[in-house]
Amino acid sequence: MLLKNKTAIVTGAGQGIGKTIALKLAGEGADIALCDIDEESLRKTASEIECLGRKAYAYKCNVADIASVDKTVNKILDNAGKVDILINNAGLTRDALMMRLKEEDWDLVISVNLKGVFNFMKSVCRPMLKQKSGKIVNIASIIGLIGNAGQSNYAASKAGVIALTKTAAREMASRGINVNAVAPGFIQTRMTDVLSEDVKGQMLKAIPLGYFGKPEDVANVVMFLSSELSSYVTGQVIVVDGGMVMA
C-alpha cells in the first residue's frame, strides 16, 4: 500500500492508459478523483475503484477549459480535502501531414494535450505548494522526443509537455513537489488500435524487445513516480517504449 491515505487526480481516466493508471493507484491505497468528458466511462471506472475498497470521485471536465478545471479542482478539494497526486493523462490525436492539417485540428490537439496539462498543474499547484508536498506526473510520448510524420500537432503538444514538466519541476522543487513525465512508446489502446496492420508491423520491427507495450507497463512507472520511492526524482522523462528510443 505505497499510496495509503493519498488522494490522486487522474485525467482522461475513463478508458485506456488513464483507467489503468487510476486502478493501479487505487490498488496501492489511493482514493481517486477521476476526470474525463465521457460520463458513462467515468461511472464504470469509479465502480471498479470502489470494488477495490477505495473512494472514487467522478467529474466531467474539459481539461482545455481553465474555468472547468478550476471548478473541478475546487470540488475535489471540497470532497476529498486535499490533492497529493496529479496525473495528467488526457489526450487525443488528429493526424494528417502538415500540408493537409486543418487549423482546427492543430488547435484542438494543442489545447487538450498541452494546455490541459498546464491548466491542471496551475490549478493544483496552489494547494500543493501550501501543503509543501505533491507528486505530478505528465503523460508525454516518445513522439515528443523524436517526431513523427503526420503528427506535427501531436508531436508539438507532447514536446511541450516535456518542456513544461521540466519548468514546473524547477519552480516547485523547493516546496517538496516532484514533477516528472512518462513518455510511452507503442502501447496497445483504442488510440493505437485504429492504425493499419502495415503501420503496426513497421513499428514492431523498431522495438528491440519485440512486442508492444500494455497500459499496465505505463501505470507501473506512474505508480513509482507517484510514491515516496521516487522522492529524489524530479524533472525527468522516463521512456516506456521497449527500447525504441535510446539516448
N, C-alpha and C positions, 0 to 999 in steps of 0.2 A: 504494500500500500504506500507507494512512494509519494502519492499526492493526497494523502488523507487530510481532510478538513480544508482543502483548497477549492476555490471556485474558478472555473475556466470558461472563457467565451470562445466559441468556435464558429467562424463564419462559413457560409456555404456548407452547413452541416447536414443538409437534407439527404445527401447521397454521396457516393464515390469516396474520394480520399477524406473529405470533411467528415462524413459519417463515421468512417473507420477511425479517424483520429478521436472523435468525440467518445466513441465506445472504448477506445484504448485508455483514454484519460479517466473515464468513469471506472474502468476496471481497476485502476490504480488508486481509486478512492476519491476522485474529484467530483463535485457537483458541476453540472454543465449548463451553461446558457447557450442555447442553440439559435443561430441566426441564419435566415435564408429567406428568399422571396416565395418559395413553394411551401405553403402552409401544410398541405397534406403530407409531404415528405418529412416536415418538421415533427408533426404529430407521431409519425411512425418511429422516427429516431428517438424521440422523447420517451415513447413507450418502452423501447428496448433498453434505454438507460435506466429507467425506473425498475425494470426487471433485474438489474444488477444491484439494486438497493441504494441507488444514488438519486439525488434530486435532479430534475431536468426542467429547465425553463425554456419555453419556445417563443421566439419573437420573429414576426415577419418584419424584415428590414431590408431597405435598399442601401447597400453599402456605399453607393456612389452619391448619395444624398446626405450631406452633413447633418441636416436637421433630423432626418430619420435615424441616423446613427446616434446623435446626442440623446434623442428621446429614448432610444433603446437602451443605451448605457445607463441612463438615469433610472429606467425601470429595473434594470439588473441590479443596480446598487440598492434600490429600494427593497427588492425582493430577496436578494442574496446577502446584502450588507457589505460586500467587498468584491473586488476582482483581483485575483492573484496571477492569472494566466490569460494571455490573449493569443489566439491562433488565427491569423489572417489567411484564410484559405479560399474565400470566394473568388471565382474567376471564370472567364469564358473565352472562347475563340471566335473569330470571324475571319477566316483565312482567304487570301487572294494575293496574287502577285501585285507588287507595289503599283504598277501602271494601271491595274484594274481595281484597286482597293477603293471602296467608297468612303467618302469623308465620314459618313455617319457610323461606319463600321470601325474606322480608326478611333473616333471619339468614344464609342461605346466600350471598346476593349480597354482603352486608357482609363476611362472613368471608373470602370468596375475593378480592373486588375491592379491599377496603381493608385488612383485617387481613393478607392475604397480602403486600401491599406493605410494610407495617410489619415483618412477620416477616423478610423477606429483607433489608431495609435494616438492621434491628437485628443480624442475624447477620453481614452482610458488613462493617458499618462498622468493627468492631474491627480486622480485618486491613488495611483501607484506611487507617484512622487511623494504624496502626503504620507503614505504608509511606509515609504522607504524600502520597498521590495516589489518585485514583479518579474514575470517572465513573458517575453513577447517573441513569438515565432512566426515569421512570414514565409508563406509558401511561394517560392520563386519557380525557376525552371532552368534546366540546362540551356534552353533556347535563349535565355537572357545572358548566357555566357558565350555562346558560340554563334547565335543567329540561326535562321533557317529560311530558305526560300519560300515565299508565300505566307510568311508570318511576321511581316515587319511590325505590325501593330502589337502582336503578342510578344515578340522579342523585345521591343522597346519598353513595353509595360513591365516585363519581368526584369530587365536590366535596371529599370527604375526602382523596382522593389529592392534589388540588391543594394543599390546606392543609398536608398532611403534607410535600409536596415543598418548600414554602417554608420550613417549620420546619426540616427537615433541612438545607436549604441554608445557613441561618443557623448551625446548630450545627456544621457540618463545614467551612465555608469556610476557617477559619484553618489547617486541615491539608491544604489543597490539593485538596479534594474538591468537584467540581461536581455539583449535584443539580438536575435540570430535569424538566419534564413535557412531553409531547406530547399535544395534545387533538385527535384525529381527528374529522372530521365523518362524512358518509355514505361509508363505504369498502366496496367490494364484497367480501364474505366470506361464509362459510356462515352467520354470525350474522345478516347482513342479507338473505341470500337467502330467508329464510323470510317476510319481510314481503310483504304483498299488493301487487299492481301499483298499486292506488289510493294506498296509502301512499307507495310509491316515486315515483309521479307527483307527489304533493304536495311531496315533499322536493326533487325535481328542480327544481321551479319556484322553490324558495327558494335555489338555488345560483347565484350570479351567473356563475360560469364555465360553467354549463350542462351539466355532466357529473359523474358520480360518480367518486370517487377510487378508486385502486387501492392494495393493500398496499405497493407499491413507493414510493408517494408518502410514506407514513409512514416506511418504512425509510430513505429518503434523509435525512430530518430527524433520525432517531435516530442515523444514522451520523455526521452533523455534530456532534451533541451528545456523541457518544462519542469524538470525536477531539480533537486539540490545536487544531483550527480554532475550537473553541468555548471556549478556555481562559479567556476573560473573560466567560463567560455562566454565571450560576447563579441559581437561584430563579425561573426563568422558565417560562411556559407558552406553548408555540408551538402555535398552532392550524393544523391542516391540514384545511381544510374547503371549499375552493373559494370562500370568501367568504361563507359562510352567517352567520357571526358576526363582526361588525366592531365593535371597541371605539369 
